[in-house]
């Protein structure tokens, strides 16, 4: 991931879920490859603050095929105790965020179309595409952080009212 700062709004569970989502594997496949029992895997991917051991982290990253969890840890450590603003998201805000993401996606498409028009790619064109993709990723990761926070808050509220 080019802009690791976009991981900042996520919590640990979000980082594990994102690592899973970016892999092409199911929880069951990861559980099998890690040598974990299903209950252990389900606890790791649940909001109960239960994580794999430090010794398992490198293997987990290898199994999912990315280092998102380690990158998340690094960015959290580098920004420890700095205030983090994660906005509350409601229906209107979610619609606005998705609109921004589609706008960024359109910008990526525009840059790609311009770059391939002459049938060859130039370094400056690739840099512009990377810049647009980074902006898209930043907006998407911020939105994911907001949605995950809303999910955690709603889950907590439902449990407290039960």
N, CA, C and O of each residue as an XYZ file, in Angstrom:
648
protein
N       0.848     -1.172      0.000
C       0.000      0.000      0.000
C       0.891      1.231      0.000
O       1.753      1.375      0.867
N       0.687      2.126     -0.973
C       1.532      3.306     -1.107
C       1.361      4.281      0.042
O       2.352      4.724      0.623
N       0.135      4.624      0.382
C      -0.108      5.595      1.433
C      -0.582      4.874      2.683
O      -1.780      4.675      2.889
N       0.367      4.491      3.505
C       0.051      3.725      4.712
C      -0.769      4.532      5.704
O      -1.459      3.957      6.545
N      -0.705      5.875      5.617
C      -1.460      6.736      6.524
C      -2.963      6.487      6.384
O      -3.727      6.777      7.305
N      -3.390      5.955      5.241
C      -4.810      5.693      5.060
C      -5.280      4.554      5.965
O      -6.483      4.345      6.120
N      -4.347      3.820      6.559
C      -4.692      2.759      7.503
C      -4.983      3.312      8.894
O      -5.544      2.609      9.734
N      -4.611      4.558      9.144
C      -4.717      5.162     10.472
C      -6.116      5.111     11.075
O      -6.234      4.841     12.270
N      -7.183      5.356     10.314
C      -8.503      5.329     10.947
C      -8.983      3.931     11.343
O      -9.970      3.804     12.068
N      -8.306      2.890     10.884
C      -8.756      1.524     11.161
C      -8.332      1.092     12.555
O      -7.331      1.578     13.082
N      -9.091      0.182     13.150
C      -8.628     -0.446     14.383
C      -8.068     -1.828     14.018
O      -8.054     -2.203     12.845
N      -7.613     -2.574     15.014
C      -6.945     -3.856     14.743
C      -7.853     -4.819     13.978
O      -7.422     -5.442     13.007
N      -9.088     -4.941     14.406
C     -10.018     -5.845     13.723
C     -10.186     -5.432     12.267
O     -10.231     -6.279     11.375
N     -10.280     -4.115     12.031
C     -10.404     -3.629     10.658
C      -9.194     -4.032      9.831
O      -9.334     -4.418      8.670
N      -7.995     -3.943     10.424
C      -6.771     -4.303      9.701
C      -6.779     -5.789      9.343
O      -6.414     -6.158      8.227
N      -7.192     -6.640     10.279
C      -7.266     -8.075      9.988
C      -8.320     -8.359      8.920
O      -8.092     -9.166      8.019
N      -9.475     -7.693      9.022
C     -10.524     -7.890      8.016
C     -10.064     -7.409      6.644
O     -10.333     -8.059      5.634
N      -9.367     -6.267      6.604
C      -8.879     -5.745      5.337
C      -7.861     -6.704      4.727
O      -7.887     -6.958      3.523
N      -6.967     -7.233      5.556
C      -5.986     -8.208      5.059
C      -6.704     -9.417      4.460
O      -6.308     -9.921      3.409
N      -7.747     -9.874      5.123
C      -8.547    -10.993      4.620
C      -9.232    -10.619      3.309
O      -9.211    -11.393      2.353
N      -9.842     -9.425      3.263
C     -10.562     -9.001      2.071
C      -9.637     -8.838      0.868
O     -10.048     -9.091     -0.264
N      -8.385     -8.417      1.101
C      -7.444     -8.226      0.006
C      -6.839     -9.544     -0.477
O      -6.248     -9.609     -1.555
N      -6.994    -10.583      0.329
C      -6.541    -11.902     -0.118
C      -7.644    -12.514     -0.975
O      -8.767    -12.012     -1.002
N      -7.331    -13.557     -1.647
C      -8.355    -14.254     -2.430
C      -8.809    -15.505     -1.700
O      -9.206    -16.494     -2.316
N      -8.743    -15.445     -0.380
C      -9.043    -16.639      0.411
C     -10.199    -16.397      1.363
O     -10.503    -15.263      1.734
N     -10.833    -17.495      1.747
C     -11.901    -17.421      2.741
C     -11.290    -17.546      4.134
O     -10.129    -17.927      4.289
N     -12.100    -17.216      5.147
C     -11.632    -17.408      6.522
C     -11.270    -18.864      6.766
O     -10.299    -19.160      7.462
N     -12.050    -19.771      6.196
C     -11.795    -21.199      6.397
C     -10.444    -21.607      5.790
O      -9.696    -22.374      6.397
N     -10.137    -21.096      4.597
C      -8.845    -21.410      3.975
C      -7.687    -20.871      4.809
O      -6.678    -21.550      5.001
N      -7.841    -19.654      5.297
C      -6.788    -19.060      6.130
C      -6.634    -19.851      7.421
O      -5.517    -20.126      7.859
N      -7.752    -20.214      8.024
C      -7.730    -21.006      9.257
C      -6.970    -22.318      9.048
O      -6.139    -22.706      9.869
N      -7.269    -22.988      7.940
C      -6.617    -24.258      7.632
C      -5.115    -24.065      7.433
O      -4.306    -24.805      7.993
N      -4.746    -23.048      6.616
C      -3.329    -22.816      6.338
C      -2.555    -22.366      7.578
O      -1.362    -22.640      7.708
N      -3.238    -21.679      8.477
C      -2.587    -21.237      9.716
C      -2.514    -22.362     10.740
O      -1.746    -22.285     11.698
N      -3.316    -23.410     10.537
C      -3.360    -24.490     11.514
C      -4.193    -24.138     12.731
O      -3.982    -24.676     13.818
N      -5.147    -23.225     12.543
C      -6.010    -22.773     13.629
C      -7.310    -23.557     13.629
O      -7.760    -24.038     12.589
N      -7.901    -23.679     14.793
C      -9.253    -24.219     14.911
C     -10.229    -23.121     14.473
O      -9.906    -21.936     14.548
N     -11.410    -23.514     14.021
C     -12.392    -22.531     13.552
C     -12.749    -21.506     14.631
O     -12.887    -20.319     14.336
N     -12.900    -21.963     15.889
C     -13.273    -21.026     16.951
C     -12.193    -19.965     17.142
O     -12.499    -18.810     17.438
N     -10.920    -20.360     16.972
C      -9.803    -19.419     17.106
C      -9.873    -18.370     15.997
O      -9.721    -17.177     16.260
N     -10.099    -18.804     14.776
C     -10.214    -17.896     13.637
C     -11.400    -16.965     13.816
O     -11.287    -15.761     13.581
N     -12.535    -17.511     14.229
C     -13.728    -16.680     14.420
C     -13.498    -15.622     15.494
O     -14.005    -14.507     15.377
N     -12.749    -15.950     16.525
C     -12.465    -14.964     17.578
C     -11.549    -13.863     17.054
O     -11.718    -12.695     17.404
N     -10.574    -14.233     16.212
C      -9.649    -13.232     15.660
C     -10.408    -12.238     14.786
O     -10.085    -11.050     14.779
N     -11.407    -12.708     14.055
C     -12.182    -11.840     13.168
C     -13.486    -11.371     13.814
O     -14.455    -11.072     13.116
N     -13.507    -11.310     15.132
C     -14.667    -10.801     15.854
C     -14.247     -9.550     16.634
O     -13.053     -9.307     16.810
N     -15.202     -8.766     17.096
C     -14.854     -7.524     17.792
C     -14.437     -7.706     19.255
O     -14.450     -6.732     20.007
N     -14.076     -8.894     19.676
C     -13.781     -9.110     21.094
C     -12.326     -8.875     21.506
O     -11.934     -9.291     22.596
N     -11.524     -8.228     20.677
C     -10.123     -7.916     20.994
C      -9.306     -9.173     21.305
O      -8.599     -9.242     22.310
N      -9.420    -10.141     20.436
C      -8.659    -11.386     20.536
C      -7.851    -11.501     19.261
O      -8.418    -11.558     18.170
N      -6.521    -11.535     19.384
C      -5.675    -11.506     18.201
C      -4.720    -12.692     18.194
O      -4.492    -13.345     19.213
N      -4.179    -12.944     17.029
C      -3.204    -14.025     16.924
C      -1.920    -13.608     17.645
O      -1.728    -12.432     17.954
N      -1.067    -14.556     17.902
C       0.175    -14.272     18.623
C       1.156    -13.533     17.722
O       1.027    -13.546     16.498
N       2.133    -12.892     18.345
C       3.170    -12.198     17.574
C       3.898    -13.173     16.659
O       4.284    -12.815     15.546
N       4.083    -14.386     17.120
C       4.766    -15.389     16.313
C       3.961    -15.758     15.072
O       4.531    -16.131     14.046
N       2.639    -15.654     15.163
C       1.772    -15.992     14.028
C       1.673    -14.878     12.986
O       1.275    -15.143     11.851
N       2.025    -13.638     13.341
C       1.838    -12.523     12.417
C       2.561    -12.700     11.080
O       1.938    -12.515     10.035
N       3.856    -13.052     11.073
C       4.506    -13.225      9.768
C       3.838    -14.309      8.909
O       3.675    -14.146      7.700
N       3.460    -15.405      9.550
C       2.796    -16.475      8.806
C       1.434    -16.005      8.309
O       1.051    -16.300      7.177
N       0.703    -15.279      9.145
C      -0.595    -14.753      8.727
C      -0.436    -13.881      7.485
O      -1.191    -14.014      6.523
N       0.547    -12.995      7.516
C       0.779    -12.114      6.356
C       1.124    -12.929      5.112
O       0.669    -12.615      4.012
N       1.923    -13.967      5.291
C       2.269    -14.820      4.143
C       1.028    -15.548      3.623
O       0.837    -15.660      2.412
N       0.199    -16.034      4.522
C      -0.994    -16.780      4.125
C      -1.983    -15.879      3.379
O      -2.550    -16.293      2.368
N      -2.196    -14.638      3.873
C      -3.144    -13.751      3.193
C      -2.514    -13.055      1.993
O      -3.218    -12.481      1.162
N      -1.183    -13.107      1.902
C      -0.496    -12.533      0.742
C      -0.329    -11.025      0.785
O      -0.149    -10.389     -0.254
N      -0.386    -10.444      1.986
C      -0.154     -9.002      2.127
C       0.342     -8.704      3.547
O       0.265     -9.544      4.443
N       0.844     -7.498      3.716
C       1.390     -7.072      5.017
C       0.531     -6.005      5.676
O       1.036     -5.214      6.472
N      -0.745     -5.969      5.362
C      -1.617     -4.911      5.867
C      -1.564     -4.810      7.387
O      -1.479     -3.702      7.918
N      -1.611     -5.917      8.092
C      -1.633     -5.876      9.552
C      -0.324     -5.280     10.083
O      -0.343     -4.476     11.015
N       0.785     -5.664      9.504
C       2.075     -5.123      9.943
C       2.175     -3.639      9.581
O       2.666     -2.838     10.376
N       1.713     -3.275      8.391
C       1.721     -1.862      7.994
C       0.813     -1.051      8.916
O       1.147      0.076      9.283
N      -0.339     -1.624      9.293
C      -1.242     -0.954     10.216
C      -0.547     -0.736     11.560
O      -0.620      0.354     12.128
N       0.125     -1.770     12.069
C       0.852     -1.630     13.335
C       1.896     -0.520     13.259
O       2.026      0.281     14.185
N       2.635     -0.474     12.161
C       3.688      0.534     12.003
C       3.103      1.942     11.979
O       3.618      2.839     12.647
N       2.033      2.141     11.217
C       1.463      3.488     11.131
C       0.827      3.894     12.456
O       0.862      5.069     12.821
N       0.251      2.949     13.173
C      -0.306      3.254     14.493
C       0.818      3.636     15.466
O       0.664      4.569     16.254
N       1.938      2.921     15.413
C       3.063      3.228     16.299
C       3.664      4.595     15.957
O       4.018      5.363     16.852
N       3.776      4.893     14.661
C       4.353      6.175     14.239
C       3.459      7.348     14.606
O       3.943      8.471     14.745
N       2.183      7.112     14.764
C       1.234      8.187     15.066
C       0.603      8.028     16.443
O      -0.472      8.568     16.703
N       1.269      7.290     17.322
C       0.728      7.006     18.649
C       0.456      8.300     19.404
O       1.285      9.210     19.410
N      -0.684      8.376     20.027
C      -1.143      9.505     20.842
C      -1.426     10.766     20.045
O      -1.680     11.814     20.639
N      -1.391     10.699     18.715
C      -1.820     11.850     17.928
C      -3.325     11.758     17.759
O      -3.863     10.678     17.515
N      -3.999     12.880     17.888
C      -5.462     12.822     17.769
C      -5.887     12.332     16.390
O      -5.313     12.712     15.370
N      -6.886     11.497     16.385
C      -7.405     10.926     15.149
C      -8.860     11.334     15.009
O      -9.667     11.125     15.914
N      -9.178     11.905     13.887
C     -10.569     12.287     13.681
C     -11.208     11.328     12.689
O     -10.875     11.315     11.505
N     -12.118     10.541     13.193
C     -12.933      9.686     12.341
C     -14.342     10.238     12.449
O     -14.947     10.232     13.521
N     -14.850     10.709     11.338
C     -16.159     11.339     11.346
C     -17.258     10.290     11.506
O     -17.133      9.145     11.071
N     -18.333     10.729     12.143
C     -19.509      9.880     12.228
C     -20.098      9.784     10.826
O     -20.062     10.743     10.055
N     -20.635      8.627     10.514
C     -21.212      8.466      9.184
C     -22.679      8.103      9.323
O     -23.051      7.187     10.056
N     -23.494      8.845      8.602
C     -24.915      8.539      8.521
C     -25.233      8.319      7.043
O     -24.324      8.281      6.214
N     -26.493      8.177      6.716
C     -26.878      7.879      5.327
C     -26.409      8.966      4.364
O     -25.899      8.665      3.285
N     -26.578     10.221      4.752
C     -26.175     11.332      3.878
C     -24.664     11.349      3.696
O     -24.170     11.500      2.578
N     -23.932     11.194      4.793
C     -22.468     11.200      4.714
C     -21.959     10.017      3.893
O     -21.012     10.158      3.120
N     -22.581      8.864      4.058
C     -22.170      7.697      3.284
C     -22.390      7.932      1.793
O     -21.520      7.610      0.984
N     -23.518      8.477      1.429
C     -23.798      8.787      0.028
C     -22.764      9.778     -0.514
O     -22.280      9.621     -1.634
N     -22.430     10.791      0.276
C     -21.434     11.779     -0.121
C     -20.074     11.117     -0.328
O     -19.400     11.390     -1.322
N     -19.659     10.239      0.610
C     -18.359      9.555      0.503
C     -18.299      8.677     -0.747
O     -17.298      8.672     -1.464
N     -19.369      7.941     -0.999
C     -19.393      7.072     -2.179
C     -19.322      7.925     -3.451
O     -18.675      7.542     -4.425
N     -19.984      9.067     -3.432
C     -19.880      9.987     -4.561
C     -18.454     10.458     -4.785
O     -17.997     10.552     -5.924
N     -17.741     10.759     -3.681
C     -16.339     11.158     -3.787
C     -15.494     10.023     -4.370
O     -14.620     10.253     -5.206
N     -15.762      8.812     -3.925
C     -15.002      7.657     -4.410
C     -15.247      7.469     -5.907
O     -14.306      7.219     -6.661
N     -16.505      7.586     -6.343
C     -16.794      7.472     -7.776
C     -16.123      8.596     -8.561
O     -15.644      8.380     -9.674
N     -16.088      9.791     -7.984
C     -15.395     10.901     -8.633
C     -13.918     10.615     -8.814
O     -13.351     10.879     -9.874
N     -13.286     10.069     -7.761
C     -11.865      9.707     -7.855
C     -11.654      8.590     -8.872
O     -10.667      8.587     -9.608
N     -12.596      7.638     -8.906
C     -12.500      6.555     -9.882
C     -12.563      7.120    -11.299
O     -11.838      6.669    -12.187
N     -13.415      8.088    -11.502
C     -13.511      8.743    -12.809
C     -12.197      9.438    -13.162
O     -11.758      9.399    -14.312
N     -11.567     10.077    -12.162
C     -10.277     10.746    -12.396
C      -9.211      9.737    -12.822
O      -8.392     10.019    -13.696
N      -9.229      8.561    -12.196
C      -8.277      7.509    -12.579
C      -8.522      7.114    -14.033
O      -7.585      7.007    -14.824
N      -9.784      6.900    -14.372
C     -10.126      6.522    -15.740
C      -9.695      7.563    -16.754
O      -9.198      7.220    -17.827
N      -9.882      8.832    -16.424
C      -9.485      9.921    -17.316
C      -7.973      9.900    -17.544
O      -7.512     10.045    -18.676
N      -7.201      9.718    -16.466
C      -5.739      9.674    -16.591
C      -5.288      8.465    -17.413
O      -4.371      8.573    -18.228
N      -5.927      7.324    -17.202
C      -5.562      6.122    -17.956
C      -5.884      6.316    -19.439
O      -5.071      5.980    -20.300
N      -7.048      6.847    -19.732
C      -7.409      7.085    -21.134
C      -6.406      8.008    -21.819
O      -6.005      7.761    -22.956
N      -6.007      9.061    -21.130
C      -5.028      9.997    -21.708
C      -3.684      9.304    -21.908
O      -2.998      9.542    -22.903
N      -3.310      8.444    -20.955
C      -2.008      7.779    -21.023
C      -1.925      6.769    -22.162
O      -0.871      6.633    -22.784
N      -2.998      6.069    -22.443
C      -2.943      5.004    -23.456
C      -3.346      5.492    -24.846
O      -3.328      4.720    -25.805
N      -3.703      6.746    -24.955
C      -4.175      7.293    -26.223
C      -3.190      7.068    -27.371
O      -3.592      6.745    -28.489
N      -1.891      7.244    -27.084
C      -0.882      7.083    -28.141
C      -0.299      5.667    -28.187
O       0.620      5.406    -28.963
N      -0.819      4.760    -27.370
C      -0.379      3.369    -27.399
C       0.916      3.091    -26.654
O       1.453      1.988    -26.754
N       1.426      4.056    -25.913
C       2.630      3.818    -25.104
C       2.505      4.579    -23.796
O       1.799      5.582    -23.699
N       3.202      4.080    -22.806
C       3.150      4.689    -21.484
C       4.456      5.430    -21.197
O       5.546      4.930    -21.478
N       4.324      6.618    -20.639
C       5.468      7.432    -20.244
C       5.535      7.461    -18.721
O       4.505      7.368    -18.053
N       6.743      7.590    -18.168
C       6.860      7.658    -16.706
C       5.986      8.740    -16.068
O       5.402      8.510    -15.010
N       5.890      9.907    -16.692
C       5.076     10.983    -16.121
C       3.597     10.591    -16.101
O       2.870     10.942    -15.172
N       3.160      9.867    -17.125
C       1.772      9.412    -17.159
C       1.510      8.399    -16.048
O       0.474      8.446    -15.385
N       2.447      7.494    -15.855
C       2.297      6.492    -14.797
C       2.271      7.154    -13.425
O       1.519      6.728    -12.549
N       3.092      8.203    -13.225
C       3.089      8.922    -11.950
C       1.734      9.588    -11.704
O       1.239      9.587    -10.577
N       1.134     10.157    -12.749
C      -0.190     10.777    -12.597
C      -1.250      9.725    -12.261
O      -2.134      9.966    -11.439
N      -1.155      8.571    -12.896
C      -2.102      7.486    -12.590
C      -1.926      7.036    -11.147
O      -2.909      6.834    -10.434
N      -0.694      6.879    -10.718
C      -0.422      6.477     -9.323
C      -0.975      7.522     -8.361
O      -1.572      7.175     -7.342
N      -0.780      8.793     -8.679
C      -1.302      9.866     -7.818
C      -2.822      9.765     -7.699
O      -3.370      9.862     -6.602
N      -3.495      9.570     -8.825
C      -4.960      9.455     -8.800
C      -5.406      8.205     -8.037
O      -6.373      8.256     -7.277
N      -4.712      7.092     -8.234
C      -5.046      5.862     -7.498
C      -4.828      6.029     -6.007
O      -5.601      5.511     -5.201
N      -3.780      6.751     -5.636
C      -3.510      7.009     -4.219
C      -4.629      7.842     -3.612
O      -5.076      7.561     -2.500
N      -5.085      8.864     -4.329
C      -6.195      9.678     -3.836
C      -7.460      8.836     -3.692
O      -8.205      8.988     -2.724
N      -7.700      7.955     -4.651
C      -8.849      7.054     -4.582
C      -8.735      6.145     -3.359
O      -9.697      5.978     -2.609
N      -7.560      5.564     -3.167
C      -7.337      4.667     -2.028
C      -7.519      5.399     -0.706
O      -8.126      4.865      0.222
N      -6.998      6.611     -0.615
C      -7.141      7.391      0.616
C      -8.600      7.629      0.968
O      -9.010      7.439      2.113
N      -9.378      8.044     -0.020
C     -10.800      8.293      0.229
C     -11.529      6.998      0.597
O     -12.378      6.989      1.489
N     -11.193      5.911     -0.090
C     -11.838      4.629      0.208
C     -11.476      4.148      1.611
O     -12.344      3.674      2.343
N     -10.207      4.265      1.992
C      -9.782      3.803      3.320
C     -10.410      4.661      4.414
O     -10.798      4.140      5.459
N     -10.512      5.955      4.188
C     -11.165      6.820      5.174
C     -12.618      6.399      5.335
O     -13.129      6.327      6.453
N     -13.273      6.124      4.237
C     -14.668      5.695      4.283
C     -14.801      4.352      4.980
O     -15.725      4.151      5.768
N     -13.894      3.437      4.699
C     -13.918      2.134      5.374
C     -13.771      2.330      6.878
O     -14.489      1.701      7.655
N     -12.855      3.188      7.295
C     -12.678      3.470      8.726
C     -13.949      4.005      9.357
O     -14.319      3.591     10.456
N     -14.624      4.927      8.669
C     -15.867      5.494      9.188
C     -16.964      4.440      9.279
O     -17.703      4.381     10.263
N     -17.064      3.608      8.241
C     -18.090      2.566      8.238
C     -17.800      1.526      9.317
O     -18.716      1.080     10.009
N     -16.538      1.140      9.465
C     -16.195      0.158     10.511
C     -16.514      0.720     11.896
O     -17.013     -0.006     12.755
N     -16.230      2.008     12.121
C     -16.545      2.621     13.413
C     -18.049      2.588     13.646
O     -18.505      2.249     14.739
N     -18.823      2.941     12.616
C     -20.281      2.905     12.738
C     -20.752      1.482     13.042
O     -21.661      1.284     13.849
N     -20.135      0.498     12.397
C     -20.491     -0.905     12.642
C     -20.220     -1.286     14.098
O     -21.054     -1.910     14.753
N     -19.031     -0.899     14.598
C     -18.692     -1.208     15.996
C     -19.653     -0.513     16.955
O     -20.127     -1.127     17.911
N     -19.945      0.771     16.704
C     -20.846      1.521     17.582
C     -22.245      0.913     17.597
O     -22.860      0.768     18.653
N     -22.743      0.555     16.402
C     -24.079     -0.036     16.334
C     -24.123     -1.403     17.010
O     -25.087     -1.727     17.703
N     -23.087     -2.194     16.810
C     -23.031     -3.520     17.444
C     -23.025     -3.371     18.955
O     -23.717     -4.104     19.660
N     -22.245     -2.424     19.450
C     -22.167     -2.173     20.895
C     -23.533     -1.718     21.428
O     -23.985     -2.182     22.474
N     -24.176     -0.813     20.702
C     -25.473     -0.292     21.122
C     -26.520     -1.415     21.155
O     -27.341     -1.474     22.071
N     -26.489     -2.290     20.169
C     -27.443     -3.399     20.120
C     -27.215     -4.351     21.290
O     -28.168     -4.812     21.918
N     -25.943     -4.642     21.580
C     -25.639     -5.536     22.711
C     -26.061     -4.925     24.023
O     -26.573     -5.630     24.892
N     -25.859     -3.617     24.192
C     -26.223     -2.957     25.441
C     -27.719     -2.891     25.639
O     -28.194     -2.907     26.774
N     -28.479     -2.817     24.542
C     -29.932     -2.728     24.669
C     -30.584     -4.109     24.807
O     -31.771     -4.209     25.116
N     -29.806     -5.168     24.578
C     -30.369     -6.522     24.654
C     -30.459     -7.025     26.071
O     -30.911     -8.147     26.300
